[in-house]
Amino acid sequence: MTSRILILDYGSQFTQLIARRVREARVYSEIHPPTRTIEWVTEWNPTGIILSGGPNSVYGENVPTADRRLLEIAPVLGICYGMQLIAHIEGGGVTRGGRREYGRAALLVERSEGIFAGFTQSEPVSVWMSHGDHVETAPAGYDVTARSSNASIAAFQHETRPIFGVQFHPEVAHTPRGGEIILNFVFGICEAEPSWTAGAFIEDEVKKVTTLCGDSKVICGLSGGVDSSVAAALVHRAIGDQLTCIFVDTGLLRAHEREQVERTFRAHLGLDLVVVDARARFLAALAGVTDPEEKRRRIGHTFIDVFEDAASEAGNDATFLVQGT
C-alpha cells in the first residue's frame, strides 16, 4: 500500500506547509479535521500522524482534542499545540501563559536520535516559536529531547513508543533545519516509501471523478481563481463535455479578467463555458451601501441568485455541482 501521512488540523496557519513538506518528499498526505473518529482513522490506515499547531489552549472550553487511542494507531508527531495536546492527554503538565515565546529562538538538542537524528548534541539550533502555553513537565514515560535557551521543554519523545512532540514549527522556513526533522519522522520513524507524485494524484482523482459521475451532467461555478480553475480543469479532464462552467461577470472584476477567463477556458482548454453579464444587477444591489459586511452579504446572495438562474437557463440537468473550496 502507498505510504500516507494523516495531518490533523487544529487550526494552525501553517498546516498547509506541513502537507507541502511531506508531499515534496514524495509521500502522500491529507489534511483532515481533528473530529475524525478513531474508527475512521484506523480504517484510513495512516503510515504516520501529525498533529498541527493551533491557537487554542488545552484548558479552553470546547477546544479540539484527541483520543488517547490515536497514539496507538501509527507513529505520531505533535507540533506546538499538537505537542501540548499529547502532553495533556498523557498526563503531563501544560502551563497556561507564563513564558511566551514568539519568533526566532535557539534550542539545544539533548538527544541526537529519533526526529533529531543527524543533529549535534548541545549545538544551538535556530527554530521558530509561536506559543503562549508550554509543556512544563513531560508525561511519565517521556524523555525531554530538546530545550529552549530559557530551559523550557522544546521537544520530547516516548521512551519506547514512536510518539514525538516539538514546541516549535519545523514546517516553516524560519526553522532552517525543520525539513530534516519532518523527514526524520516520515522516513526514519514511519519508514514511509517516497513513491507519490503530483501526476499520480491527478490520475487518481480523474479516475474517482469518472467513476462518481458516470454519464451524469456536471455544473461548475468558475471564478477564474486558483481553486475553481484547478477543479474545473481536473473534472473536464475526467468527463469532458459533460461539464458546463458558469462564469459570472459581477462588474467587480479586475481589468480584462473576463476576457482572460474566456480565452483560457473556452479557447485554450475547450470547456463549455457560459458567461453571464450581471454587472448591472450587482451594482444595483450595492447602490448606496457603505457597510462592508452588508456589501459582502448582498454580493453573496446576488451571486447565488444569478448562478441559479444561469444554471437553469443552461438546461443541462446537472446531477453534480463542482466547488473549488
C-alpha positions in Angstrom: 0.0 0.0 0.0 1.2 3.5 -0.7 2.6 5.3 2.3 0.4 8.2 3.5 0.6 10.7 6.4 -2.5 11.9 8.1 -2.4 15.5 9.2 -5.0 16.6 11.8 -5.5 20.3 11.6 -6.0 22.1 14.9 -6.3 25.5 13.3 -2.7 26.4 12.6 -1.9 29.0 9.9 1.0 26.7 8.9 -0.9 23.4 8.4 -0.7 23.5 4.6 3.0 23.9 4.9 3.2 20.6 6.8 1.4 18.9 4.0 3.7 20.6 1.5 6.9 19.4 3.2 5.6 15.8 3.3 4.5 15.9 -0.4 7.7 17.4 -1.5 9.4 14.3 -0.1 7.1 12.3 -2.4 5.0 10.9 0.4 1.2 11.3 0.1 -0.6 13.3 2.8 -4.0 14.5 3.6 -5.3 17.2 5.9 -8.4 16.4 8.0 -10.2 17.9 11.0 -9.5 16.6 14.5 -13.1 15.5 14.7 -12.3 12.3 12.7 -13.2 9.3 14.8 -10.8 6.6 15.9 -12.7 4.2 13.7 -12.2 6.5 10.7 -8.5 7.0 11.3 -8.0 3.3 11.8 -9.7 2.5 8.5 -7.8 5.2 6.7 -4.7 3.3 7.9 -2.0 6.1 8.0 1.7 5.4 8.0 2.1 8.3 10.4 0.1 11.0 12.0 1.0 14.7 12.5 -1.0 16.9 14.9 -0.7 20.5 13.8 -0.4 23.6 15.9 -3.3 25.8 16.7 -4.4 29.0 18.6 -6.2 27.2 21.4 -5.3 26.2 24.9 -5.7 22.6 26.1 -7.6 24.1 29.0 -10.0 26.1 26.9 -13.7 25.3 26.6 -14.9 23.4 23.6 -11.4 23.2 22.1 -10.4 20.4 19.7 -8.8 17.5 21.5 -7.6 13.9 20.7 -8.5 10.4 21.9 -5.5 8.7 23.6 -6.2 5.7 21.3 -4.9 7.8 18.4 -1.4 7.4 19.8 -1.7 3.6 19.3 -2.6 3.6 15.6 0.6 4.9 14.0 3.7 7.0 14.8 2.7 10.5 16.0 4.4 13.9 15.8 2.7 16.7 17.7 3.7 20.3 16.6 3.2 23.2 19.1 -0.4 22.8 20.2 -0.2 19.2 19.0 2.7 18.6 21.4 0.8 20.2 24.3 -2.2 18.0 23.5 -0.1 14.9 23.7 1.3 16.0 27.0 -2.1 16.8 28.3 -3.9 13.6 27.4 -0.8 11.6 28.6 -0.8 13.2 32.0 2.0 15.7 31.6 1.9 19.3 32.8 0.9 22.1 30.4 1.1 25.7 31.8 -1.0 28.5 30.6 0.7 31.7 29.6 3.9 32.4 31.5 6.9 32.2 29.3 5.5 33.2 26.0 7.8 32.6 23.0 7.2 34.1 19.6 9.8 34.5 16.8 13.2 33.0 16.4 14.7 31.1 19.3 17.6 28.8 19.9 17.2 25.3 21.3 19.7 22.7 22.5 19.3 19.2 21.4 19.8 16.8 24.3 19.4 13.5 22.4 20.6 13.1 18.8 18.2 10.4 17.8 14.7 9.9 16.5 13.5 13.1 14.9 16.8 14.7 15.8 18.9 12.1 14.1 21.9 13.8 12.5 21.8 16.8 14.9 24.8 17.5 17.1 24.0 17.3 20.8 24.2 20.6 22.7 24.7 22.6 19.4 22.3 25.6 19.3 19.6 25.1 16.6 17.6 28.0 15.3 13.8 27.4 15.3 10.6 29.4 15.1 8.4 29.6 18.1 4.8 30.8 18.3 3.0 29.8 21.6 1.8 31.0 24.9 1.1 27.8 26.7 4.0 25.4 27.2 4.8 21.9 28.4 6.1 22.3 32.0 6.6 18.7 32.7 6.8 15.8 30.3 4.3 12.9 30.9 5.5 9.8 32.6 7.4 7.6 30.2 8.5 10.5 28.0 12.1 11.9 27.7 12.9 15.5 27.0 15.0 15.7 23.8 15.5 19.4 23.4 15.2 22.6 25.5 14.9 26.3 24.6 17.6 28.7 25.7 15.4 29.6 28.7 15.3 25.9 29.7 11.7 25.3 28.6 10.9 21.9 27.2 11.1 22.3 23.4 10.7 18.6 22.4 10.1 15.2 23.9 9.6 11.6 22.8 8.2 8.5 24.4 10.7 6.1 25.8 9.5 3.1 23.8 6.7 4.1 21.5 7.0 6.3 18.3 5.4 9.4 19.8 7.2 12.8 19.5 6.4 16.4 20.2 8.0 19.7 19.3 7.0 23.1 20.7 8.4 24.9 17.7 7.3 24.9 14.0 9.6 22.7 11.9 7.4 23.3 8.8 8.3 27.0 8.3 11.3 28.4 6.5 12.3 30.3 9.7 13.3 26.9 11.2 16.2 26.2 8.8 16.6 22.5 9.7 12.9 21.9 10.2 12.8 19.9 7.0 15.3 17.4 8.4 13.1 16.9 11.5 10.0 16.2 9.3 11.9 13.9 7.1 13.4 12.1 10.1 9.8 11.5 11.3 8.4 10.5 7.9 11.2 8.2 6.8 13.2 7.4 9.9 10.3 6.8 12.3 7.3 6.0 10.0 9.5 4.2 7.4 7.4 5.7 4.6 8.2 5.0 0.9 8.8 8.0 -1.3 6.6 6.8 -4.2 4.0 9.6 -4.5 3.9 12.2 -7.3 1.5 15.0 -8.1 1.0 13.4 -11.5 -0.2 10.2 -9.8 -2.5 12.2 -7.6 -4.1 13.8 -10.7 -4.7 10.5 -12.4 -6.2 9.0 -9.2 -8.6 12.0 -8.9 -9.6 11.8 -12.5 -10.5 8.1 -12.1 -12.5 9.0 -9.0 -14.4 11.7 -10.8 -15.1 9.5 -13.8 -16.4 6.7 -11.6 -18.5 9.0 -9.5 -20.1 11.0 -12.3 -20.6 8.2 -14.9 -22.7 9.7 -17.7 -24.2 12.5 -15.5 -24.1 16.1 -16.3 -22.0 18.4 -14.0 -22.0 22.1 -13.5 -19.3 24.3 -12.0 -19.1 27.9 -10.8 -15.9 29.2 -12.3 -14.4 32.4 -10.8 -11.1 32.3 -12.6 -9.3 31.9 -9.3 -6.9 29.0 -8.5 -9.3 26.8 -6.6 -12.2 26.7 -9.1 -9.9 26.8 -12.1 -8.0 23.7 -11.0 -11.2 21.9 -10.0 -12.8 22.7 -13.4 -9.7 21.6 -15.4 -9.5 18.3 -13.4 -13.2 17.5 -13.8 -13.0 18.4 -17.5 -10.1 16.0 -18.0 -12.3 13.3 -16.4 -15.7 13.8 -18.1 -15.1 16.3 -20.9 -18.3 17.9 -22.4 -20.4 16.6 -19.5 -19.1 19.6 -17.6 -20.6 23.1 -18.0 -18.9 26.0 -16.3 -20.6 29.3 -15.4 -18.6 32.5 -15.1 -20.4 35.5 -13.6 -19.2 39.0 -14.5 -20.1 40.9 -11.4 -18.7 44.2 -12.5 -16.2 43.9 -9.6 -13.5 42.1 -11.5 -10.0 43.2 -12.4 -9.4 44.8 -15.8 -9.8 42.3 -18.6 -10.3 39.4 -16.2 -13.4 38.3 -18.0 -11.6 38.2 -21.4 -8.7 36.2 -19.8 -11.1 33.6 -18.4 -12.9 33.2 -21.7 -9.6 32.9 -23.6 -8.1 30.4 -21.2 -11.0 28.1 -20.6 -13.0 28.4 -23.8 -10.4 28.9 -26.4 -7.4 27.0 -24.9 -9.0 24.3 -22.8 -12.2 23.8 -24.8 -14.6 23.9 -21.8 -18.3 24.5 -22.3 -18.3 28.0 -20.7 -21.3 30.1 -20.1 -20.5 33.8 -19.3 -23.2 35.8 -17.6 -23.1 39.6 -17.7 -24.6 40.5 -14.3 -22.8 43.8 -13.8 -26.0 45.9 -13.7 -27.6 43.5 -11.3 -24.7 43.5 -8.8 -24.2 47.3 -8.9 -27.9 47.9 -8.4 -27.8 45.6 -5.3 -24.8 47.6 -3.9 -26.2 51.0 -4.6 -26.0 53.2 -1.5 -24.5 50.5 0.7 -21.4 51.5 2.7 -21.1 48.9 5.4 -18.6 46.2 4.3 -20.4 43.3 5.9 -23.7 44.3 4.2 -21.8 44.6 0.9 -20.5 41.0 1.3 -23.9 39.7 2.2 -25.5 41.3 -0.8 -22.8 40.2 -3.2 -23.1 36.6 -1.9 -26.9 36.5 -2.2 -26.9 38.1 -5.6 -24.3 35.7 -6.8 -26.4 32.7 -5.7 -29.4 34.1 -7.5 -27.5 34.8 -10.7 -25.8 31.4 -10.7 -29.1 29.5 -10.1 -30.8 31.4 -12.9 -27.8 30.7 -15.3 -27.8 27.0 -14.3 -31.5 26.8 -15.1 -31.1 28.5 -18.4 -28.2 26.3 -19.3 -30.6 23.4 -19.2 -28.1 20.6 -18.8 -30.0 18.9 -15.9 -26.8 18.7 -13.8 -26.6 16.0 -11.2 -23.4 17.2 -9.6 -22.0 20.7 -8.6 -18.3 21.3 -8.7 -16.9 23.7 -6.0 -13.2 24.7 -5.8 -13.3 25.1 -2.0 
